[in-house]
Amino acid sequence: MERERPINRIWCTSEIRSSEKFFQILKDVKSKGVLIEEVPWSRISQITFGAVHQGIALQISYSETVSLKELITISKEKELMPIILCLDGITDPHNVGAIIRSAEAFGCKGIIIPQRRSAGITGTVAKVAAGALEHISVCRVVNLNRSLQVMKEEGFTVIGLMESGQMNISRFSIDTPLVIVVGSESKGLSLLTQKNCDYLVKIPLKGKTSSLNASVAAAISLHQLTKGFYKETS
């Protein structure tokens, strides 16, 4: 039997959320990391493009996801020093799709996406990823920073991309499994995420533009950090 695809998000009216029929169900799915948004009836009508609804709508993930434990196991089985990409607060599905495409192209073993403050694996993400989702594992986590701590306990070094990072990425080199954390263009990495990074690195820019699009920054970083790998295997 085909596995059920996970739920990214649920929109519901206040009446539905407080009703005897749905209250406990919504509480249970929220505890598993599903984002519950209480919205007016008109918003659900807009989301469903005018279709008949009963005050509730679900956004289903376009593809299956794996648990953090499964992702760690998969990554270590396939590579001595795997790279995993983690997204912190990237809500634009086009950016998420582009990042997934670059991650797969550069040989990343997985993507970590938080349930909150992030675009889900929607049809738009899948379209922009251009087939990459079929070849890379995606993990949705409830607590991003707790997940980073687990990764460090499993031998991964966590590096965060920041405009004000202390180290130039071209000078960064370490022989351990890596987690690369990419933040949003508007807010960058959250303060708590910064504290959970072992290193904060920057991409040196020579022009007047002070920052890069998140998907571009991710691709440049992956190219830089996988240079040695490609030299050894080419």
HELIX and SHEET records of a PDB file:
HELIX    1   1 SER A   14  SER A   18  1                                   5    
HELIX    2   2 PHE A   23  SER A   31  1                                   9    
HELIX    3   3 TRP A   41  ILE A   47  1                                   7    
HELIX    4   4 LEU A   68  LYS A   78  1                                  11    
HELIX    5   5 PRO A   93  ALA A  105  1                                  13    
HELIX    6   6 GLY A  123  ALA A  129  1                                   7    
HELIX    7   7 ALA A  132  GLU A  134  5                                   3    
HELIX    8   8 LEU A  144  GLU A  153  1                                  10    
HELIX    9   9 ILE A  169  ARG A  171  5                                   3    
HELIX   10  10 LEU A  191  LYS A  195  1                                   5    
HELIX   11  11 ALA A  214  LEU A  225  1                                  12    
HELIX   12  12 LYS A  227  THR A  233  1                                   7    
SHEET    1   A 3 LEU A  35  GLU A  38  0                                        
SHEET    2   A 3 ILE A   7  CYS A  12  1                                        
SHEET    3   A 3 ILE A  56  ILE A  60 -1                                        
SHEET    1   B 7 SER A 137  VAL A 141  0                                        
SHEET    2   B 7 GLY A 110  PRO A 114  1                                        
SHEET    3   B 7 ILE A  83  ASP A  88  1                                        
SHEET    4   B 7 LEU A 178  GLY A 183  1                                        
SHEET    5   B 7 THR A 157  LEU A 161  1                                        
SHEET    6   B 7 TYR A 199  LYS A 202  1                                        
SHEET    7   B 7 MET A 167  ASN A 168  1                                        
END                                                                             
